[in-house]
Amino acid sequence: MAKYLKDDFKWDFGEYLSQIHFVYSKVSGSIKRFSECLQNKEKQETGEIEIEEDFGTVKINEELAKSLLSLEENLKSEAFFNSLLISAYSFLEFGVIEYCRLVEGYLENEIKLSDYNRPTGLNEAKKFLLHAFELNIFSLKKWNEINEYRKHRNLIVHNNSNIIKEPEKNIENQPEFKIFDSNDDLEITSAGYVFIKNIDYINNLTDFAVEFHYEIIEKTKEKIK
């Protein structure tokens, strides 16, 4: 977290942008490296599966083989994809909160980010920016997309990436089933777990985060003296 001088906005703003681009490069670099690992692994996959038993091997049919490969890939990549999504979403929150920390030193009125409970998330940033600039970040262009990722992030963190929150109901009647089922980059298993199928889904979040940052800057920077 940068320590801004609070006496030269241009200098502090440049430091903020440098820090944001540095963190972005780290997150996007991790996503790229993992994507390359997945591509290399796909090239090494063999098309035939055999199950070893005490008295030899048993060949399984093509449909079951595909199911087992799909399950294997999901189980292997679940933790990695989910951790990358959490990293990308944390970058989003980090950038917005960090901008709030920067501009609070230049506001003529005494509005403090620390006044809003736990100033680490988008809800706190929203309250601060609404009070300081009359800017509702939940009305910005990319908010709808980002809000979908926020729901997914919360599902991973608070419910182990599983949509079953009302056990007495079947999968299709879970409160968030339609949200995740309508996304082609996601897969819901019969046990209720949500898997990420496409790493571009995570790349899109980092792109949305950058656009979101710059829209906030555009709508507030001109009001800062």
MILONU-69311 format. One record per residue (C-alpha): residue number from 0; x negated, y negated, z. Coordinates in Angstrom, 1 decimal, decimal comma. Last residue first. Layout:
REM residues N
<NUM; <X; Y; Z>>
...
REM end
This chain:
REM residues 225
<224; <7,9; -20,3; -6,5>>
<223; <9,9; -17,1; -7,1>>
<222; <13,1; -17,4; -9,1>>
<221; <11,4; -16,6; -12,4>>
<220; <10,1; -13,3; -11,0>>
<219; <13,5; -12,1; -9,9>>
<218; <15,5; -10,8; -13,0>>
<217; <12,4; -9,9; -15,1>>
<216; <10,8; -8,1; -12,1>>
<215; <13,9; -6,0; -11,5>>
<214; <14,1; -5,1; -15,2>>
<213; <10,4; -4,3; -15,1>>
<212; <10,7; -1,8; -12,3>>
<211; <13,8; -0,1; -13,8>>
<210; <12,0; 0,3; -17,1>>
<209; <9,0; 1,9; -15,3>>
<208; <11,3; 4,2; -13,3>>
<207; <13,3; 5,3; -16,4>>
<206; <10,0; 6,4; -18,0>>
<205; <9,0; 8,3; -14,9>>
<204; <12,4; 9,9; -14,9>>
<203; <12,2; 10,9; -18,5>>
<202; <9,0; 12,7; -17,9>>
<201; <10,8; 14,9; -15,3>>
<200; <13,5; 16,0; -17,8>>
<199; <10,7; 16,4; -20,3>>
<198; <9,6; 19,3; -18,1>>
<197; <12,5; 21,4; -19,4>>
<196; <14,2; 24,2; -17,6>>
<195; <14,7; 22,6; -14,1>>
<194; <16,4; 25,2; -11,9>>
<193; <19,4; 24,5; -9,7>>
<192; <20,2; 27,3; -7,2>>
<191; <23,8; 28,3; -6,7>>
<190; <23,4; 32,1; -6,3>>
<189; <24,8; 32,7; -9,8>>
<188; <22,0; 30,5; -11,1>>
<187; <22,5; 26,9; -12,2>>
<186; <20,3; 25,8; -15,1>>
<185; <19,1; 22,2; -15,8>>
<184; <17,8; 20,5; -18,9>>
<183; <21,2; 20,8; -20,6>>
<182; <22,8; 18,6; -17,9>>
<181; <26,6; 19,1; -17,6>>
<180; <26,1; 21,9; -15,1>>
<179; <24,3; 19,5; -12,7>>
<178; <27,0; 16,9; -12,2>>
<177; <29,8; 19,4; -12,8>>
<176; <28,7; 21,6; -9,9>>
<175; <28,3; 18,7; -7,4>>
<174; <31,4; 19,3; -5,2>>
<173; <31,3; 23,1; -5,5>>
<172; <34,3; 24,5; -7,3>>
<171; <32,4; 26,2; -10,1>>
<170; <30,1; 28,0; -7,7>>
<169; <32,9; 29,6; -5,6>>
<168; <34,3; 28,0; -2,5>>
<167; <34,1; 29,3; 1,1>>
<166; <30,4; 28,5; 1,2>>
<165; <31,0; 24,7; 0,9>>
<164; <27,5; 23,2; 0,4>>
<163; <26,5; 25,5; -2,4>>
<162; <24,5; 23,3; -4,8>>
<161; <21,1; 24,7; -4,0>>
<160; <17,8; 22,9; -4,5>>
<159; <16,8; 23,6; -0,9>>
<158; <19,7; 21,6; 0,5>>
<157; <18,2; 18,4; 1,9>>
<156; <15,0; 17,8; -0,2>>
<155; <16,0; 19,6; -3,4>>
<154; <19,6; 18,4; -3,4>>
<153; <18,5; 14,9; -2,4>>
<152; <16,2; 14,7; -5,5>>
<151; <19,0; 15,9; -7,7>>
<150; <21,3; 13,2; -6,4>>
<149; <18,6; 10,6; -6,9>>
<148; <18,0; 12,0; -10,4>>
<147; <21,7; 11,3; -11,3>>
<146; <21,4; 7,9; -9,7>>
<145; <18,4; 7,1; -12,0>>
<144; <20,5; 7,8; -15,0>>
<143; <23,3; 5,5; -13,8>>
<142; <20,8; 2,9; -12,6>>
<141; <19,0; 2,5; -16,0>>
<140; <20,8; -0,7; -17,0>>
<139; <21,0; -2,5; -13,7>>
<138; <24,1; -2,5; -11,5>>
<137; <22,7; -0,5; -8,7>>
<136; <19,9; -3,1; -8,5>>
<135; <22,4; -5,7; -7,2>>
<134; <20,6; -9,0; -7,4>>
<133; <21,8; -11,9; -5,3>>
<132; <18,1; -12,8; -5,1>>
<131; <17,2; -12,5; -1,4>>
<130; <20,3; -10,9; 0,0>>
<129; <20,9; -8,6; -2,9>>
<128; <17,1; -7,9; -3,2>>
<127; <16,9; -6,9; 0,5>>
<126; <20,1; -4,8; 0,5>>
<125; <19,1; -3,0; -2,7>>
<124; <15,6; -2,3; -1,4>>
<123; <17,0; -0,7; 1,7>>
<122; <19,3; 1,5; -0,4>>
<121; <16,4; 2,3; -2,8>>
<120; <14,2; 3,8; -0,1>>
<119; <11,3; 3,1; 2,2>>
<118; <12,4; 0,1; 4,3>>
<117; <13,8; 2,2; 7,3>>
<116; <16,1; -0,1; 9,1>>
<115; <16,7; -3,2; 6,9>>
<114; <15,1; -6,1; 8,8>>
<113; <11,7; -4,8; 7,7>>
<112; <12,3; -6,2; 4,2>>
<111; <12,3; -9,6; 5,7>>
<110; <14,4; -12,6; 4,6>>
<109; <13,0; -15,8; 6,1>>
<108; <14,1; -18,3; 3,5>>
<107; <11,6; -19,9; 1,2>>
<106; <10,7; -16,5; -0,3>>
<105; <7,1; -16,1; -1,4>>
<104; <6,0; -13,5; 1,2>>
<103; <9,1; -11,4; 0,6>>
<102; <8,1; -11,1; -3,1>>
<101; <5,2; -8,7; -2,5>>
<100; <6,9; -6,4; 0,0>>
<99; <10,0; -6,2; -2,3>>
<98; <7,7; -5,3; -5,2>>
<97; <6,3; -2,5; -3,0>>
<96; <9,8; -1,2; -2,3>>
<95; <10,6; -1,0; -6,0>>
<94; <7,3; 0,7; -6,9>>
<93; <7,4; 3,2; -4,1>>
<92; <11,0; 4,2; -4,8>>
<91; <10,2; 5,0; -8,4>>
<90; <6,9; 6,7; -7,6>>
<89; <8,8; 8,8; -5,0>>
<88; <11,2; 9,9; -7,8>>
<87; <8,3; 11,0; -9,9>>
<86; <6,6; 12,8; -7,0>>
<85; <9,9; 14,5; -6,0>>
<84; <10,4; 15,6; -9,7>>
<83; <6,8; 17,0; -9,7>>
<82; <7,5; 18,9; -6,5>>
<81; <10,7; 20,4; -8,0>>
<80; <8,9; 21,4; -11,2>>
<79; <6,1; 23,1; -9,3>>
<78; <8,3; 24,8; -6,7>>
<77; <10,6; 26,1; -9,3>>
<76; <7,9; 27,1; -11,8>>
<75; <7,2; 30,6; -10,6>>
<74; <10,7; 31,5; -9,6>>
<73; <12,2; 30,1; -12,8>>
<72; <9,6; 31,8; -15,0>>
<71; <10,1; 35,1; -13,3>>
<70; <13,9; 34,9; -13,5>>
<69; <13,7; 34,1; -17,2>>
<68; <11,2; 37,0; -17,8>>
<67; <13,5; 39,3; -15,9>>
<66; <16,5; 38,2; -17,9>>
<65; <14,6; 38,6; -21,2>>
<64; <13,6; 42,1; -20,2>>
<63; <17,2; 43,0; -19,2>>
<62; <18,4; 42,0; -22,7>>
<61; <15,5; 43,8; -24,5>>
<60; <16,1; 47,1; -22,8>>
<59; <13,7; 48,5; -20,2>>
<58; <10,8; 50,8; -20,7>>
<57; <9,9; 53,1; -17,7>>
<56; <6,3; 53,9; -16,9>>
<55; <4,6; 56,9; -15,3>>
<54; <5,3; 59,1; -12,3>>
<53; <4,8; 56,8; -9,4>>
<52; <6,5; 53,9; -11,2>>
<51; <5,2; 51,1; -13,4>>
<50; <7,8; 48,9; -15,1>>
<49; <7,1; 48,1; -18,7>>
<48; <7,7; 44,8; -20,5>>
<47; <7,1; 44,1; -24,2>>
<46; <6,8; 40,7; -25,8>>
<45; <3,5; 39,7; -24,3>>
<44; <2,9; 36,2; -22,8>>
<43; <-0,5; 34,6; -23,4>>
<42; <0,8; 31,8; -25,6>>
<41; <3,5; 31,0; -23,0>>
<40; <0,8; 30,6; -20,4>>
<39; <-1,1; 28,0; -22,4>>
<38; <2,1; 26,0; -22,8>>
<37; <2,9; 26,2; -19,1>>
<36; <-0,6; 25,0; -18,2>>
<35; <-0,3; 22,1; -20,7>>
<34; <2,9; 21,0; -19,0>>
<33; <1,2; 21,2; -15,6>>
<32; <-1,5; 18,9; -16,8>>
<31; <0,9; 16,5; -18,4>>
<30; <3,1; 16,3; -15,2>>
<29; <0,0; 15,7; -13,0>>
<28; <-1,2; 12,9; -15,4>>
<27; <2,3; 11,3; -15,4>>
<26; <2,1; 11,0; -11,6>>
<25; <-1,5; 9,8; -11,5>>
<24; <-1,0; 7,3; -14,3>>
<23; <2,1; 5,9; -12,6>>
<22; <0,2; 5,4; -9,4>>
<21; <-2,4; 3,4; -11,2>>
<20; <0,2; 1,5; -13,2>>
<19; <1,9; 0,5; -10,0>>
<18; <-1,3; -0,6; -8,3>>
<17; <-2,4; -2,7; -11,3>>
<16; <1,1; -4,3; -11,4>>
<15; <1,0; -5,2; -7,7>>
<14; <-2,6; -6,6; -8,0>>
<13; <-1,5; -8,8; -10,9>>
<12; <1,5; -10,0; -8,9>>
<11; <-0,8; -10,9; -6,0>>
<10; <-3,1; -12,9; -8,3>>
<9; <-0,2; -14,7; -10,0>>
<8; <1,6; -15,3; -6,7>>
<7; <-1,4; -17,0; -5,0>>
<6; <-0,9; -17,7; -1,3>>
<5; <0,8; -14,5; -0,1>>
<4; <-2,6; -12,7; 0,0>>
<3; <-1,0; -9,3; -0,7>>
<2; <-2,1; -6,2; 1,2>>
<1; <-1,5; -3,3; -1,1>>
<0; <0,0; 0,0; 0,0>>
REM end
